[in-house]
Amino acid sequence: MYPLKFKPILKSTIWGGEKIIPFKHLDCHQTQVGESWEISDVSGDESVVSYGPDEGKNLTQLMNEYKGALVGKANYQRFSGKFPLLIKFIDAQQDLSIQVHPNDELAMKRHNSMGKTEMWYVIGNDNGKAHLRSGLSKQITPEQYAAMIADNTICDALAEYAVQPGDVFFLPAGRIHSIGAGCFIAEIQQTSNITYRIYDFNRKDKNGNTRELHTELSKEAIDYTVESDYRTHYTPKQNEPVELVKCPYFTTSVYDLTESMTMDYSELDSFVIFICMEGSCTVTDDEDHEITLQAGESVLFPAVTKKVSVAPNDHVKILETYV
């Protein structure tokens, strides 16, 4: 099987910006494009292969055709034939709504869906102006939470962070969060589009209406645990993998490369995704399939891939993720 590149799915939003367009080298007339879905098996938004023998097939078709050879035998069984991850770039010109996502148990009970645990890697911060919110800053009860929604003070209970490129936040299902204005991030998440909107700063859509809030649904979904620090801390290194997040849904590392490196996946029963955030490189698998990868592109290596060699063009920074 060949490495797989997909056509991005662009999502126009009321809070979106314009970074995604030049970042993706796309000729696109949409404004306020908030999200580029890079690899998706969400129903109605299935990614389509952009080149090679499988060009024109979507990810659902690939799953049905290749099964465990694409995602790994255990993953194919565990996720009932559904591709388990959704990869995005997000560009926030305004604050996103404050949100929470249900865990697997609650999402399955309410929506017949997987829950949504995710992580963020900050690529850009609008010249130092960007911020985001992650987690509770003080202990509140579900009743206090509902009252703070009603009187527009919920932000007073949230931890807020000024962010720099390279910052990482892990967001298990149940953690309140919001991407702030100026953030340009890569997001890795479970394949789920279930979001409970907690607060939207009383914004109005193009028709002059405020967007629906899900106060009662979110009340049960929230993890009310308070932590001292919600940022993921790590030590950046060059020319070796640095693990950022390891959880039941994905393992993600960052590679900051100025030298060639070969990754051995012969013992891994999973697909592997590379997300290129800076620079460019040439990538070659164990069957000598060679592709170029540049900033703003992602590639999916099927589970049958045993080795991948990366040759940077001076410098490249990539996220590696698998299940």
Steps between C-alpha positions, in 0.01 A plus 500: 500500500610855424523786748176698481456875459150649510327809370439744786139571601470873572244618755380861499418631849396827664824502702738391223805673355704491181824323600384161379478614137863601441616225738326247278613665173139497386319722253185546703257791513341405833553751777514423870606140439530379857589135452672278248408137562807311383400139565137425585263207507214704648176413323437754224857632524708204384847589372575416135841374383674761286750287303629149430326166437218583744438853368132596526414247771384631835619382839187296568552312172865438591397363840252262337756386244820469701371448855780404740767551234414871515449561872632189675311182584427593861395855406265372230320282755512753783347782296252282307643583157505880558819700458571612858666843461409840358786735409444877465669835464309775683542875441319722750455867415254531789451291813327171436201421717573344837434128461512158652483154342343186651700186574442171317235372741288815494545559126395145421195523726384834362627506141616148405844652447850484639591769749754769428839511666742729316830687510626832366844594370541876458657589162444878504398763754439824302823667610456412864139608539333159510343330799279202576300354785538150638345359817347647814698748709284453810263244643137542401193278524272414207244742644755781527612422146145544364461827693829634358379423148179690571675811633787499243777440756615149400834636372584595860523128583727399209878475483639726226841479333704726277654263246815467293577281197581152625260511796298182549169442677341160559121516530337184630126478448324701769752785519355845426704683237507774239751598231565873521545768235837485327557126547603288204515139612517139390231289666498123542175351629277199508272466199201681644318822422310516831548842659301659781513880470522650848538871431536706181563855630144594391612511135245506222516312171450657158123493557526687830432197717703377796622143466344221704658417835496150649501581871311194623680256269839638598429501875524121518790478254741730689784369712494743796850404619731800544868465409784742567630501141332376183794555266697194380866555584783349297863572411551582130781307330635478148544183295326266742135431585343685792180340630229756574185302577431134563140405573262216409397682180831616352871533558660814359866603471672797340807474275713811442741378234807644331637153422353194329332246724335159454204402717445127561131403518546124452365423851214752486151375414370841395492755222732800548419861407758772439383863527755745360505835680827660388739451210484209258644154446510194278340193654568143382334182630638144505361433152686803359189710451630856513299814568571861591346654809489871574353725766122468504492144367425168668562143388357169621723192499300174504558251781688266262777762471812371680740792468490866402807709418483879523753721320449867596562782257721689747237479774160344564270474801235229502251349740481121496183339632359147517261289707 
